[in-house]
Amino acid sequence: MAGRYAVIMAGGKGERFWPLSTSKNPKQLLALVGDKPLIAQAVDRLDGLIPPENIFVVTNADLVDATRAAAPLLSPENIIGEPIGRDTAAAVACGGALVKAKDKNGVFAVLTADQVMGNLDIFSATLKGGMDLAEQNDILVTIGIEPTFPSTGFGYIESGESFQVAENVEFRKAIRFVEKPDAATATTYLDTGKFYWNSGMFIWSVQSLEKSFGEHCPEMKVLLDTLADYAKEGKIIEGMDVTYPGLGKISIDYALMEKADNIVMACGTFDWDDVGSWPALESHFAQDEKGNTKIGKVETLHADGNIVLSKDRLTAVIGVKDLIIVQADGVTLVCSKDQAQDIKQMVISLRKKGGFDEVL
């Protein structure tokens, strides 16, 4: 039986949760939901399924120390920092190299550090079933999430005929990946019963990943093999310093998932939330009688449907509705809920303007 491994991608900036999330302390290092940082929760979810010594984290070089502190169950050498961001295909190749250096026949899951999940027994069964199938077949397994509403914020996977049932989880052949749709299209997707949210989680063997990279994205095949050689010598950081500057930026979806014809989708029925922006917190915290979500030192009067987080001091809110108000680390954000996605644009604008590095 092949060894079982996990690679957790933890390089995100979490800009949509600014000002609480910053480049030095991004979303995955925060206890946004629950009492542990999201990266620690991602590690905890693997308990009993994958031993800690077989769990790797790929993050940014300047976040390695903070990530090691936030995920103390893992050995420091299992948390690797990329010198520069080259999108998710490179991070997957790096993770694949770490696994290959230990076990060229290994099977591993690619997970993310900033998602929240429930029904963890079903999540574990989904991973186990996917790993069993990935060991037995030359396939690329992706996890689709059964949609609960016609979201325009997620990409979708169209599923086809049944492939197999494993661990009481249905696996279907994947027909295609589609980008984030408009509201009308998302509604038609749900009506068919064939479309699932794209979770960004994958399962495959080292051999199947290498084969697919070779067919569809040779640059990443070379990267995986090169970094595996460095990793065997305990020098993967040196390997990334050599290889990363010349790499193009490409996501794993574009590099593989939209091209390969051997993709199988697990029908994920566990609770899942990628906690993509401030409004997502409403489903994880209780609201007061006026529908306000209040985190920290917050008082409201004649206020309705607001999300208010006040980290260090009292924030008083009067006579407003449907706002996001965040007080964190000397910065105050006031934003309408329906423009929450524009917070990232504000961060980009402030970065261009200059003079705000200490709060970005």
CORJOQUI-V863401 format. One record per backbone hydrogen bond with DSSP energy under -1.0 kcal/mol. CO is the residue of the C=O (numbers start at 1). NH is the residue of the N-H. If there is no record, write none. Layout:
co->(CO	CO)
nh->(NH	NH)
This chain:
co->(3	5	6	7	8	9	14	15	17	25	26	27	28	30	30	37	38	39	40	41	43	44	46	46	51	52	54	56	57	58	59	60	61	63	64	65	66	67	71	75	76	78	80	82	86	87	88	89	90	91	92	93	94	95	96	97	99	99	103	106	107	108	109	110	111	116	119	119	120	121	122	123	124	125	126	127	128	129	130	131	132	133	137	140	141	142	143	144	145	149	155	156	157	158	158	161	164	166	169	170	171	171	172	173	176	178	182	183	184	185	186	187	188	194	196	197	201	202	203	204	205	206	207	208	209	210	211	212	213	217	217	218	219	220	221	222	223	224	225	226	227	228	230	231	235	236	237	238	239	240	244	250	251	252	252	253	256	256	262	263	264	265	266	266	268	271	273	277	278	279	280	281	281	288	290	292	293	295	296	297	299	301	304	306	307	308	309	310	315	317	320	322	323	324	325	326	327	328	331	333	335	336	337	339	340	342	343	344	345	346	347	348	349	350	356	357	360)
nh->(107	109	56	111	58	113	17	18	21	22	29	30	39	32	38	41	42	43	44	45	46	47	49	50	54	55	6	8	80	10	82	63	64	67	68	69	70	71	74	78	79	57	59	61	250	91	92	93	94	95	96	97	98	99	100	101	102	103	106	206	5	204	7	202	9	273	122	123	124	125	126	127	128	129	130	131	132	133	134	135	136	137	139	264	203	266	199	268	197	151	198	178	196	175	176	173	171	169	166	267	163	164	265	160	158	156	186	187	188	189	190	191	192	159	157	145	143	110	141	108	209	210	211	212	213	214	215	216	217	220	221	222	223	224	225	226	227	228	229	230	231	232	235	234	239	240	241	242	243	244	247	89	255	256	257	258	259	260	140	174	142	172	144	268	146	118	116	280	281	282	283	284	285	291	305	288	308	310	298	315	317	319	322	293	325	295	327	297	299	301	304	337	307	335	309	333	311	331	328	326	324	339	340	342	343	346	347	348	349	350	351	352	353	354	359	360	23)
